[in-house]
Amino acid sequence: MVRYLAGRSAQALLTIFLVVALTFVLARIAGDPSALLLPATATEQDAAEFRRALGLDQPVAVQFAGYLADLARLDFGNSLRSGGPAVDVILERMPATLSLAGISLLVSLVLALGLGLVVELTSSERLRSAILGLALLREAIPVFVFGLLLVLIFGVQLRSLPFIGREGPASYILPVATLSSLTLALYLRILRSSFGAEEGQDYVRTALAKGASHRHVVVRETLPNVLLPFVTTVAINLGYLVVGSVLVESVFSWPGVAYAVVEAVTQRDFPVIQAGVIAMAVVFVAVNLIADLVIARLDPRVRLGGAA
């Protein structure tokens, strides 16, 4: 287990380093921030002095080495727009992102397990087909399109729900519905596939031959074996919920980390872009590392394979 942990930790650190390097390069490819931050009356000399003050006149390799040295001191630099620490901008937005991801995860898990059991236990083929068909239809709709449809129906036409910003519990309804419904469709497919794989196993046939009811076999015998691949999917998807909600936050102007990064990109605010992407990468890697350790504890085959 120790060897498995060391290997996964090394992979996590390498991933974070690659994210840091890639973000650093891409942020500078986006363009010169002086074009946006300086007034229209600024001269070329003003722009040159501005770049010199920020260290942008140095070779990229020198800038990157200095940036790594700053990161080692947990110094992400100051926002080019506000002048304050870039990390403060991200930390202020993190609760909004985490709360949206957490609530969406909880809603999708409860609905997925409930509807997944309904699909397996129901004797109505129409109900089963309707649930799976709606899940497939939702998965086929891009997340930003679904979000805009909810805004159009409930925000613009019916005017029954807020759809901009994070103001009270009601403001969570539409973004949570957008995000959780997508993951719900994925979870239902995973559950159905896993249940289908277990139905032909010997232990299922033995239990049925002994007179066990279908409900007992599904809930008591099959469900525990189905939960392992389900937990794996949920763990991987949790990282997506935290860092992959860029479109959802943009559609609903949700004041989270992803939306802060989008705003920083339009303003070419390098420190905020880098701090935001690194923060999301750390959360994603940490969540997946914890999930891997939990799965390795539940299934020894995982850690044995990782230690090989």
C-alpha angles and dihedrals in degrees: 000000000000091000091049091050092049092050095048092045091053090050090049093052091047090051092051091048091051090049090051092050095044093046091049092053097042093048090058093045087059090076146264112314091207089073089064104030101045121073120257090253093060116121129222088259090055090051091048092051090047092053090045091053090053094044092243092129091069124091114278092244091056091047091050093049090051091047092053090050090052091048090053085061090045089247110144094176130240127300112259089215104045100020092226127114110295092220090059090058090054096043090052090055098041097084091057092052095044094047092050092048094045096049092044090051093050093048094047093047095051093046094043095052092043096047092039091058090045090054091051097042102039121100091201112098090191092058092046093049092046094053095046092041093053090047091052091047092051092049090053093057114084112244095240092050091051090048092050090049090054090048092049094048105036101023105036107022103032096023088208101126135039114245106179125075132338109294114148133323094301091063089066095061101080099039091044091049090050096048100036095047091058093051090041090061091050093048092050091053091049092048093048092048092048093047089049091052091051097047093078096048121117095241090058093051090046093051092049091046089055090057100260114156122248090245091053093049093049098044102032105029110023104031096065090055092046094053096070097066087037092055089048091054093046092050093051091044093051089067089051091051091055100042103019098061094095094117094044093050090046094050093050097032086238109183096232136126095270092053090047089054091049090052091047091052091055089049094041089233097166099187094052092045091051095043092048097047093045091049092051091045091052091050092047094048093043093050092049092046091053090046091051091052092049091049091046089053092049095044116033090194089072097056092040089054091046092050094050 
